[in-house]
Amino acid sequence: IVCCWFAGDRSWNPTAIGCTLMVLVYAMGPISGGHFNPAVTLSVALSGHLAWSSVTKYWAAQFFGGACGMMLATALSSLPSAALAPVAPFLGCHALLGEFLFTCMLSFVVLNCAVSTKNNSPNDGNQFFGLAIGFVIIGAGHAVGDVSGALLNPAVSIALDIKRLGLGWGVWYALFQCLGAAVATLLYNLVRPQEGRFTPHLHQQQPSQGYSSSSFRFATGSERVVLEDHYGLSNMSEAEPELSRALEVS
């Protein structure tokens, strides 16, 4: 990212960064999950697909890697160090909104394309997840690259603000990027409730003590409706009101 920042013509920067991330995701995904991004790690943990005990380890490696990458790129270039700030004439609110929206999009795509066990089964995984993630970076770079820099990564944000120890724009970028990741997790739980941490378990009440959990069958013409006795009903007459309510809902 820093090397692209130093490039004279930045029109291909989003493509270069997106393709690099795509290759890294395909290469390291089977080993670590290929996060490379504290916001993505946060989103995966919030969704329940990563243990919280692993989050700090991921973050430590990601922030350390960002700092090392920044120092290496600066050492290889004779140009002044990159400074993190909103791109004029845009204001801080514009830059932070851009980082929030596209980090949310990035995390949402990661959750749905790479983390989702239904869309990426361990036994029959898809092969497009890396492309999807890389294209988000390309799209974000063209959309808000001239507004905020389209970093979408707290480790990169802090690294680019390393001269101020991340306490300049870096901490604000990182905060809004993590907020976007949290919102992405909420959206993931809404569109994939069967896979998220807050999976609703409808009609899973245990039967009342002293009653069985037998099924009652009701003949309605040529159809049969099966009502599971999760409500502690002991006879057919008690089950009829529950059947009526179930039919009204359906």
Secondary structure, DSSP 8 states (H G I E B T S, - for coil): -HHHHT-S--TTHHHHHHHHHHHHHHHHHHHH-S---HHHHHHHHHTTSS-HHHHHHHHHHHHHHHHHHHHHHHHH--S--------TTS-HHHHHHHHHHHHHHHHHHHIIIII-TTTSBTTB--S-HHHHHHHHHHHHHHHHTTTT-----HHHHHHHTGGGTTTTHHHHHHHHHHHHHHHHHHHHHHH-TTTSTT---TT-----TT----EEEEEETTEEEEEE--S---SHHHHHHHHHHHHHH-
